[in-house]
Amino acid sequence: MKKIKVVIIDDERLAREEIKRALQFYEDFVLIGEAENADDAKILIETEMPDLIFLDIQMPEKSGFDLLESLDNVPAVLFITAYDQYAIQAFEVSALDYLMKPIREERFAKAIQKIRDTINMKSSLNDSLAKDRKIFIKDGEKRFFIQLDEIYLIESLENYTRLFFQDKKALQRRSLRQWEEMLDKSIFFRINRTEIINTQYIQEVKTTIGGRLEVKLKTGELLEVSNRQSARFRNQNGI
């Protein structure tokens, strides 16, 4: 059975101890670290790359949602909190489950089995890293938990970027350069100064009168590739 690496994030020591006691009966869940705030948790997650995080939502200074927004690669999430008003928000971001404090043994066991099934199923699919990578997006009061390869277009708006995914869009504070550095270059391509596309969504490529390329996405957008990037695209794709 696959070992599932776990990190516990909660500002209350007693709450962390409660989760550790509950976990000791599940040998395939391996605790690799714990943190009491979002900043320490971010460092721990980026260093240890856990499969799963047990995450409290209401924490001083930065919430659990703030932590998720700061991560470039989000592991599976199980929220544990004393506040039931966050339940809907938790499932809106596709958390694997949501447990109320104090933890009930029977409810915890059901959550563990759900997590085990989900993670083991994913590991058997042999998906590429790009497909497995997820990101948490917050746009105002809206929250999304999506796979990176669901993003089909990113456009620059001064100090912000707008992401297009599914039938939605969201404004982010990351720059286009930051997105370019973190995205899989075998899938994503910067077509000009202000736009990055997911090449899996390309429906058609044409050459304009001036020699530039013009890309039509499956979602309907018609986008112009700069001269320099047109040459790069041709070289990379043998056009």
NORBELPE-V115917 format. One record per run of one state. SS is the DSSP state (H for helix, E for strand, - for the rest). FROM is the first residue (numbers start at 1). TO is the last residue. If there is no record, write none. Layout:
ss->SS from->FROM to->TO
ss->SS from->FROM to->TO
This chain:
ss->- from->1 to->3
ss->E from->4 to->9
ss->- from->10 to->12
ss->H from->13 to->23
ss->- from->24 to->28
ss->E from->29 to->35
ss->- from->36 to->37
ss->H from->38 to->48
ss->- from->49 to->51
ss->E from->52 to->55
ss->- from->56 to->63
ss->H from->64 to->70
ss->- from->71 to->75
ss->E from->76 to->81
ss->- from->82 to->83
ss->H from->84 to->92
ss->- from->93 to->96
ss->E from->97 to->100
ss->- from->101 to->104
ss->H from->105 to->123
ss->- from->124 to->128
ss->H from->129 to->132
ss->- from->133 to->133
ss->E from->134 to->139
ss->- from->140 to->141
ss->E from->142 to->147
ss->H from->148 to->150
ss->E from->151 to->157
ss->- from->158 to->159
ss->E from->160 to->165
ss->- from->166 to->167
ss->E from->168 to->172
ss->- from->173 to->175
ss->H from->176 to->182
ss->- from->183 to->187
ss->E from->188 to->190
ss->- from->191 to->194
ss->E from->195 to->198
ss->H from->199 to->201
ss->E from->202 to->207
ss->- from->208 to->212
ss->E from->213 to->217
ss->- from->218 to->221
ss->E from->222 to->224
ss->- from->225 to->226
ss->H from->227 to->237
ss->- from->238 to->239
